[in-house]
Amino acid sequence: MKRVFLIVLDSVGIGEMPDAAAYGDEGSNTLAAAASSRCFSMPNMQSLGLFNIDGVSCRPAARSPKGAFARMKEASKGKDTTIGHWEIAGIHSATPLPTYPNGFPPEVLQEFSRRTGRGVLCNKPYSGTEVIRDYGQEHLRTGKLIVYTSADSVFQVAAHEDLVPVKELYHDCEIAREILTGQYSVGRVIARPFTGTYPHYVRTVRRHDFSLQPPAVTMLDQLSEAGKTVLAVGKIRDIFAGRGITEFTRTTGNDDGIAKTIELTKRDFCGLCFVNLVDFDMLYGHRNDVEGYAKGLTKVDEAVPALMEHLGEDDLLMFTADHGCDPSTPSTDHSREYTPWVIAGPRVKAGANLGTLPTFADIGATILDAFHVKQQITGTSRLQQIVG
């Protein structure tokens, strides 16, 4: 193959995994929740085989699907962005990253305050929009940073751009990243700048993630070492701490990410374009916005013809996800779900149903095989089942 475009529809799970109850996610089905909205329409993905995937019944299956498809099981322990993307790239995480449902321990916050020169507010699991509403005034009055977490393995720092310049906030998050190692190794430290006045504070697009270094070799490492181009679109660079990436472009949301990916399909290169579309998770799943989720999926579907228009004979277009985030359940957190894998391209075997695969890492293994790179990661290549 010459080019592979791998698009992660962040949090678009397709139904609870067998161990979902252990994570508090019994009954979760993100795709079905979005499909319950009258705003949901995905005829292009339907034609590729999205609704032919094992266990997917929220819309009719295509009679003659044009793509190949599979249901992916997460082998790692967890249900967060970092673990999910790492597994796609070939890392099996046997233990979940640490979470802090009761806030971070005093020794972490004391060291953070000492090194940043600022105090800390909140230190609880919180909604990102609600935390700036509830603590924004005190933050502006005292100069203290708003530190909060969620059910995920994250240390989030919110600050008003008029008080704490974005460059300073990023530096504070780099300090937190240095502190949060060993037993405190959270998956991501996230800078959350905001603007506005009370009660109308607004988070800006200058969010930035500071991730752990992947603990083992990844598909990205292997591709770049083999001389292949590895383009990262959206927060992919942050998730992999920049490792194995030859070029990156940031995005302001799904629409921007789709537009930039379409432009990259027109570019001549040999390698992988790895894309994350974050709005499903950040704007819709975590806010229990079923209609927004449905509209977002509809927009992606509308872009499928443009994404496929410039695919060459030796190109592949893949869609998958990293976890679920069912917008219809009482929870606003991620959900432990199967994910889809839909593959399109001129050489794809139409209607190839790969069934239920044991790990997201089969995606990474397949991509390495497509470029004849000897595999050093977990997972099994499915290339021969996909390409004719």
Secondary structure as UniProt FT lines:
FT   STRAND          3..9
FT   TURN            10..11
FT   TURN            18..19
FT   HELIX           20..23
FT   TURN            26..27
FT   HELIX           30..35
FT   TURN            38..39
FT   HELIX           43..48
FT   HELIX           50..52
FT   TURN            54..55
FT   STRAND          68..72
FT   HELIX           81..88
FT   TURN            89..90
FT   TURN            101..102
FT   HELIX           106..116
FT   STRAND          120..125
FT   HELIX           128..142
FT   STRAND          145..149
FT   STRAND          154..160
FT   TURN            161..163
FT   HELIX           166..179
FT   HELIX           182..184
FT   STRAND          188..195
FT   TURN            198..199
FT   STRAND          202..203
FT   TURN            205..206
FT   STRAND          208..211
FT   HELIX           219..225
FT   TURN            226..227
FT   STRAND          229..233
FT   HELIX           236..239
FT   TURN            240..244
FT   STRAND          247..249
FT   HELIX           254..265
FT   STRAND          271..277
FT   HELIX           280..285
FT   TURN            286..288
FT   HELIX           290..309
FT   TURN            313..314
FT   STRAND          315..320
FT   TURN            327..328
FT   STRAND          339..344
FT   TURN            346..347
FT   TURN            350..351
FT   STRAND          353..357
FT   HELIX           361..370
FT   TURN            371..372
FT   HELIX           383..386
//
